[in-house]
Amino acid sequence: MVAYTIVIVAFRYLPIAMVSVLHELSSIFAVLIGWLCAKS
């Protein structure tokens, strides 16, 4: 729920393109962290 609120606030104050890039980048980081944790 907190992540959703942060995205809504970001859409209010930042350009939409920047928010979209940050959202995609966070998804990539989540996949990488999960892959590294599963690898060990």
N, CA, C and O atoms as a Tripos MOL2 file, in Angstrom:
@<TRIPOS>MOLECULE
protein
  160   159    40     0     0
PROTEIN
NO_CHARGES

@<TRIPOS>ATOM
      1 N           0.8280   -1.2000    0.0000 N.3       1 MET1
      2 CA          0.0000    0.0000    0.0000 C.3       1 MET1
      3 C           0.8670    1.2560    0.0000 C.2       1 MET1
      4 O           0.5250    2.2510   -0.6380 O.2       1 MET1
      5 N           1.9780    1.2090    0.7080 N.am      2 VAL2
      6 CA          2.8680    2.3720    0.7630 C.3       2 VAL2
      7 C           3.4670    2.6470   -0.6110 C.2       2 VAL2
      8 O           3.5830    3.8020   -1.0220 O.2       2 VAL2
      9 N           3.8460    1.5880   -1.3210 N.am      3 ALA3
     10 CA          4.4320    1.7640   -2.6570 C.3       3 ALA3
     11 C           3.4220    2.4210   -3.6070 C.2       3 ALA3
     12 O           3.7890    3.2740   -4.4150 O.2       3 ALA3
     13 N           2.1660    2.0240   -3.5070 N.am      4 TYR4
     14 CA          1.1250    2.6140   -4.3480 C.3       4 TYR4
     15 C           0.9690    4.1000   -4.0450 C.2       4 TYR4
     16 O           0.8130    4.9120   -4.9570 O.2       4 TYR4
     17 N           1.0130    4.4490   -2.7720 N.am      5 THR5
     18 CA          0.9020    5.8580   -2.3760 C.3       5 THR5
     19 C           2.0700    6.6690   -2.9000 C.2       5 THR5
     20 O           1.8910    7.7990   -3.3540 O.2       5 THR5
     21 N           3.2650    6.1020   -2.8410 N.am      6 ILE6
     22 CA          4.4450    6.8000   -3.3620 C.3       6 ILE6
     23 C           4.2930    7.0540   -4.8560 C.2       6 ILE6
     24 O           4.6390    8.1320   -5.3400 O.2       6 ILE6
     25 N           3.7830    6.0780   -5.5830 N.am      7 VAL7
     26 CA          3.5870    6.2520   -7.0320 C.3       7 VAL7
     27 C           2.5680    7.3450   -7.3070 C.2       7 VAL7
     28 O           2.7680    8.1570   -8.2110 O.2       7 VAL7
     29 N           1.4810    7.3820   -6.5500 N.am      8 ILE8
     30 CA          0.4620    8.4190   -6.7510 C.3       8 ILE8
     31 C           1.0410    9.8070   -6.4780 C.2       8 ILE8
     32 O           0.7830   10.7490   -7.2270 O.2       8 ILE8
     33 N           1.8180    9.9300   -5.4130 N.am      9 VAL9
     34 CA          2.4480   11.2190   -5.0920 C.3       9 VAL9
     35 C           3.4440   11.6020   -6.1830 C.2       9 VAL9
     36 O           3.5290   12.7690   -6.5660 O.2       9 VAL9
     37 N           4.1930   10.6280   -6.6810 N.am     10 ALA10
     38 CA          5.1690   10.9060   -7.7460 C.3      10 ALA10
     39 C           4.4580   11.3810   -9.0110 C.2      10 ALA10
     40 O           4.9320   12.3040   -9.6740 O.2      10 ALA10
     41 N           3.3300   10.7640   -9.3530 N.am     11 PHE11
     42 CA          2.5800   11.2110  -10.5310 C.3      11 PHE11
     43 C           2.1070   12.6520  -10.3650 C.2      11 PHE11
     44 O           1.9730   13.3820  -11.3470 O.2      11 PHE11
     45 N           1.8590   13.0560   -9.1350 N.am     12 ARG12
     46 CA          1.3730   14.4110   -8.8940 C.3      12 ARG12
     47 C           2.4750   15.4500   -9.1010 C.2      12 ARG12
     48 O           2.2080   16.5380   -9.6120 O.2      12 ARG12
     49 N           3.7100   15.1260   -8.7090 N.am     13 TYR13
     50 CA          4.7810   16.1230   -8.6890 C.3      13 TYR13
     51 C           5.8330   15.9630   -9.7790 C.2      13 TYR13
     52 O           6.5680   16.9130  -10.0500 O.2      13 TYR13
     53 N           5.9340   14.8020  -10.4130 N.am     14 LEU14
     54 CA          6.9680   14.5690  -11.4160 C.3      14 LEU14
     55 C           6.3220   14.3390  -12.7780 C.2      14 LEU14
     56 O           5.1470   13.9830  -12.8660 O.2      14 LEU14
     57 N           7.1060   14.5480  -13.8440 N.am     15 PRO15
     58 CA          6.5780   14.2140  -15.1740 C.3      15 PRO15
     59 C           6.2490   12.7220  -15.2660 C.2      15 PRO15
     60 O           6.9430   11.8940  -14.6760 O.2      15 PRO15
     61 N           5.2090   12.3880  -15.9910 N.am     16 ILE16
     62 CA          4.7430   11.0110  -16.0820 C.3      16 ILE16
     63 C           5.8220   10.1010  -16.6590 C.2      16 ILE16
     64 O           5.9480    8.9540  -16.2300 O.2      16 ILE16
     65 N           6.5980   10.5820  -17.6160 N.am     17 ALA17
     66 CA          7.6410    9.7510  -18.2210 C.3      17 ALA17
     67 C           8.6680    9.3240  -17.1730 C.2      17 ALA17
     68 O           9.1150    8.1770  -17.1740 O.2      17 ALA17
     69 N           9.0420   10.2370  -16.2860 N.am     18 MET18
     70 CA         10.0380    9.9050  -15.2670 C.3      18 MET18
     71 C           9.4810    8.8690  -14.2840 C.2      18 MET18
     72 O          10.1970    7.9520  -13.8810 O.2      18 MET18
     73 N           8.2340    9.0070  -13.9070 N.am     19 VAL19
     74 CA          7.6150    8.0500  -12.9830 C.3      19 VAL19
     75 C           7.5480    6.6690  -13.6210 C.2      19 VAL19
     76 O           7.7870    5.6630  -12.9530 O.2      19 VAL19
     77 N           7.2280    6.6150  -14.9020 N.am     20 SER20
     78 CA          7.1540    5.3300  -15.5950 C.3      20 SER20
     79 C           8.5090    4.6490  -15.6520 C.2      20 SER20
     80 O           8.6080    3.4370  -15.4570 O.2      20 SER20
     81 N           9.5460    5.4180  -15.9160 N.am     21 VAL21
     82 CA         10.9040    4.8650  -15.9490 C.3      21 VAL21
     83 C          11.2980    4.3370  -14.5720 C.2      21 VAL21
     84 O          11.8700    3.2530  -14.4690 O.2      21 VAL21
     85 N          11.0010    5.0830  -13.5250 N.am     22 LEU22
     86 CA         11.3290    4.6350  -12.1660 C.3      22 LEU22
     87 C          10.5740    3.3620  -11.8180 C.2      22 LEU22
     88 O          11.1160    2.4770  -11.1550 O.2      22 LEU22
     89 N           9.3340    3.2660  -12.2570 N.am     23 HIS23
     90 CA          8.5390    2.0640  -11.9770 C.3      23 HIS23
     91 C           9.1470    0.8490  -12.6770 C.2      23 HIS23
     92 O           9.2780   -0.2150  -12.0720 O.2      23 HIS23
     93 N           9.5120    1.0020  -13.9350 N.am     24 GLU24
     94 CA         10.1150   -0.1060  -14.6790 C.3      24 GLU24
     95 C          11.4640   -0.4980  -14.0760 C.2      24 GLU24
     96 O          11.7860   -1.6810  -13.9730 O.2      24 GLU24
     97 N          12.2430    0.4970  -13.6830 N.am     25 LEU25
     98 CA         13.5540    0.2340  -13.0970 C.3      25 LEU25
     99 C          13.4160   -0.5180  -11.7740 C.2      25 LEU25
    100 O          14.2080   -1.4160  -11.4860 O.2      25 LEU25
    101 N          12.4260   -0.1590  -10.9770 N.am     26 SER26
    102 CA         12.2320   -0.8630   -9.7050 C.3      26 SER26
    103 C          11.8140   -2.3120   -9.9490 C.2      26 SER26
    104 O          12.1700   -3.1930   -9.1670 O.2      26 SER26
    105 N          11.0700   -2.5670  -11.0090 N.am     27 SER27
    106 CA         10.6960   -3.9410  -11.3490 C.3      27 SER27
    107 C          11.9200   -4.7610  -11.7290 C.2      27 SER27
    108 O          12.0430   -5.9230  -11.3410 O.2      27 SER27
    109 N          12.8230   -4.1540  -12.4870 N.am     28 ILE28
    110 CA         14.0530   -4.8460  -12.8800 C.3      28 ILE28
    111 C          14.9060   -5.1440  -11.6550 C.2      28 ILE28
    112 O          15.4470   -6.2430  -11.5350 O.2      28 ILE28
    113 N          15.0340   -4.1870  -10.7490 N.am     29 PHE29
    114 CA         15.7990   -4.4220   -9.5280 C.3      29 PHE29
    115 C          15.1800   -5.5290   -8.6860 C.2      29 PHE29
    116 O          15.9040   -6.3380   -8.1070 O.2      29 PHE29
    117 N          13.8630   -5.5790   -8.6090 N.am     30 ALA30
    118 CA         13.1920   -6.6260   -7.8440 C.3      30 ALA30
    119 C          13.4930   -8.0040   -8.4270 C.2      30 ALA30
    120 O          13.7310   -8.9550   -7.6830 O.2      30 ALA30
    121 N          13.4850   -8.1130   -9.7360 N.am     31 VAL31
    122 CA         13.8040   -9.3920  -10.3840 C.3      31 VAL31
    123 C          15.2530   -9.7710  -10.1190 C.2      31 VAL31
    124 O          15.5410  -10.9290   -9.8190 O.2      31 VAL31
    125 N          16.1660   -8.8190  -10.2250 N.am     32 LEU32
    126 CA         17.5830   -9.1140   -9.9760 C.3      32 LEU32
    127 C          17.8250   -9.5400   -8.5290 C.2      32 LEU32
    128 O          18.5720  -10.4870   -8.2840 O.2      32 LEU32
    129 N          17.2140   -8.8640   -7.5840 N.am     33 ILE33
    130 CA         17.3830   -9.2230   -6.1760 C.3      33 ILE33
    131 C          16.8100  -10.6190   -5.9190 C.2      33 ILE33
    132 O          17.4230  -11.4190   -5.2110 O.2      33 ILE33
    133 N          15.6600  -10.9090   -6.4790 N.am     34 GLY34
    134 CA         15.0770  -12.2410   -6.3260 C.3      34 GLY34
    135 C          15.9410  -13.3100   -6.9360 C.2      34 GLY34
    136 O          16.0820  -14.3910   -6.3640 O.2      34 GLY34
    137 N          16.5250  -13.0360   -8.0910 N.am     35 TRP35
    138 CA         17.4000  -13.9980   -8.7540 C.3      35 TRP35
    139 C          18.6490  -14.2470   -7.9230 C.2      35 TRP35
    140 O          19.0880  -15.3880   -7.7820 O.2      35 TRP35
    141 N          19.2210  -13.1780   -7.3740 N.am     36 LEU36
    142 CA         20.4230  -13.3410   -6.5530 C.3      36 LEU36
    143 C          20.1290  -14.1070   -5.2700 C.2      36 LEU36
    144 O          20.9450  -14.9190   -4.8340 O.2      36 LEU36
    145 N          18.9830  -13.8610   -4.6660 N.am     37 CYS37
    146 CA         18.6120  -14.5880   -3.4390 C.3      37 CYS37
    147 C          18.3350  -16.0570   -3.7350 C.2      37 CYS37
    148 O          18.6970  -16.9190   -2.9350 O.2      37 CYS37
    149 N          17.7090  -16.3560   -4.8510 N.am     38 ALA38
    150 CA         17.4010  -17.7350   -5.2040 C.3      38 ALA38
    151 C          18.6700  -18.4970   -5.5960 C.2      38 ALA38
    152 O          18.7520  -19.7130   -5.4230 O.2      38 ALA38
    153 N          19.6370  -17.7810   -6.1140 N.am     39 LYS39
    154 CA         20.8830  -18.4060   -6.5650 C.3      39 LYS39
    155 C          21.7040  -18.9270   -5.3920 C.2      39 LYS39
    156 O          22.3900  -19.9410   -5.5200 O.2      39 LYS39
    157 N          21.6400  -18.2450   -4.2550 N.am     40 SER40
    158 CA         22.4840  -18.6320   -3.1080 C.3      40 SER40
    159 C          21.9110  -19.7810   -2.3150 C.2      40 SER40
    160 O          22.5090  -20.2110   -1.3290 O.2      40 SER40
@<TRIPOS>BOND
     1     1     2 1
     2     2     3 1
     3     3     4 2
     4     3     5 am
     5     5     6 1
     6     6     7 1
     7     7     8 2
     8     7     9 am
     9     9    10 1
    10    10    11 1
    11    11    12 2
    12    11    13 am
    13    13    14 1
    14    14    15 1
    15    15    16 2
    16    15    17 am
    17    17    18 1
    18    18    19 1
    19    19    20 2
    20    19    21 am
    21    21    22 1
    22    22    23 1
    23    23    24 2
    24    23    25 am
    25    25    26 1
    26    26    27 1
    27    27    28 2
    28    27    29 am
    29    29    30 1
    30    30    31 1
    31    31    32 2
    32    31    33 am
    33    33    34 1
    34    34    35 1
    35    35    36 2
    36    35    37 am
    37    37    38 1
    38    38    39 1
    39    39    40 2
    40    39    41 am
    41    41    42 1
    42    42    43 1
    43    43    44 2
    44    43    45 am
    45    45    46 1
    46    46    47 1
    47    47    48 2
    48    47    49 am
    49    49    50 1
    50    50    51 1
    51    51    52 2
    52    51    53 am
    53    53    54 1
    54    54    55 1
    55    55    56 2
    56    55    57 am
    57    57    58 1
    58    58    59 1
    59    59    60 2
    60    59    61 am
    61    61    62 1
    62    62    63 1
    63    63    64 2
    64    63    65 am
    65    65    66 1
    66    66    67 1
    67    67    68 2
    68    67    69 am
    69    69    70 1
    70    70    71 1
    71    71    72 2
    72    71    73 am
    73    73    74 1
    74    74    75 1
    75    75    76 2
    76    75    77 am
    77    77    78 1
    78    78    79 1
    79    79    80 2
    80    79    81 am
    81    81    82 1
    82    82    83 1
    83    83    84 2
    84    83    85 am
    85    85    86 1
    86    86    87 1
    87    87    88 2
    88    87    89 am
    89    89    90 1
    90    90    91 1
    91    91    92 2
    92    91    93 am
    93    93    94 1
    94    94    95 1
    95    95    96 2
    96    95    97 am
    97    97    98 1
    98    98    99 1
    99    99   100 2
   100    99   101 am
   101   101   102 1
   102   102   103 1
   103   103   104 2
   104   103   105 am
   105   105   106 1
   106   106   107 1
   107   107   108 2
   108   107   109 am
   109   109   110 1
   110   110   111 1
   111   111   112 2
   112   111   113 am
   113   113   114 1
   114   114   115 1
   115   115   116 2
   116   115   117 am
   117   117   118 1
   118   118   119 1
   119   119   120 2
   120   119   121 am
   121   121   122 1
   122   122   123 1
   123   123   124 2
   124   123   125 am
   125   125   126 1
   126   126   127 1
   127   127   128 2
   128   127   129 am
   129   129   130 1
   130   130   131 1
   131   131   132 2
   132   131   133 am
   133   133   134 1
   134   134   135 1
   135   135   136 2
   136   135   137 am
   137   137   138 1
   138   138   139 1
   139   139   140 2
   140   139   141 am
   141   141   142 1
   142   142   143 1
   143   143   144 2
   144   143   145 am
   145   145   146 1
   146   146   147 1
   147   147   148 2
   148   147   149 am
   149   149   150 1
   150   150   151 1
   151   151   152 2
   152   151   153 am
   153   153   154 1
   154   154   155 1
   155   155   156 2
   156   155   157 am
   157   157   158 1
   158   158   159 1
   159   159   160 2
@<TRIPOS>SUBSTRUCTURE
     1 MET1         2 RESIDUE 1 A MET
     2 VAL2         6 RESIDUE 1 A VAL
     3 ALA3        10 RESIDUE 1 A ALA
     4 TYR4        14 RESIDUE 1 A TYR
     5 THR5        18 RESIDUE 1 A THR
     6 ILE6        22 RESIDUE 1 A ILE
     7 VAL7        26 RESIDUE 1 A VAL
     8 ILE8        30 RESIDUE 1 A ILE
     9 VAL9        34 RESIDUE 1 A VAL
    10 ALA10       38 RESIDUE 1 A ALA
    11 PHE11       42 RESIDUE 1 A PHE
    12 ARG12       46 RESIDUE 1 A ARG
    13 TYR13       50 RESIDUE 1 A TYR
    14 LEU14       54 RESIDUE 1 A LEU
    15 PRO15       58 RESIDUE 1 A PRO
    16 ILE16       62 RESIDUE 1 A ILE
    17 ALA17       66 RESIDUE 1 A ALA
    18 MET18       70 RESIDUE 1 A MET
    19 VAL19       74 RESIDUE 1 A VAL
    20 SER20       78 RESIDUE 1 A SER
    21 VAL21       82 RESIDUE 1 A VAL
    22 LEU22       86 RESIDUE 1 A LEU
    23 HIS23       90 RESIDUE 1 A HIS
    24 GLU24       94 RESIDUE 1 A GLU
    25 LEU25       98 RESIDUE 1 A LEU
    26 SER26      102 RESIDUE 1 A SER
    27 SER27      106 RESIDUE 1 A SER
    28 ILE28      110 RESIDUE 1 A ILE
    29 PHE29      114 RESIDUE 1 A PHE
    30 ALA30      118 RESIDUE 1 A ALA
    31 VAL31      122 RESIDUE 1 A VAL
    32 LEU32      126 RESIDUE 1 A LEU
    33 ILE33      130 RESIDUE 1 A ILE
    34 GLY34      134 RESIDUE 1 A GLY
    35 TRP35      138 RESIDUE 1 A TRP
    36 LEU36      142 RESIDUE 1 A LEU
    37 CYS37      146 RESIDUE 1 A CYS
    38 ALA38      150 RESIDUE 1 A ALA
    39 LYS39      154 RESIDUE 1 A LYS
    40 SER40      158 RESIDUE 1 A SER
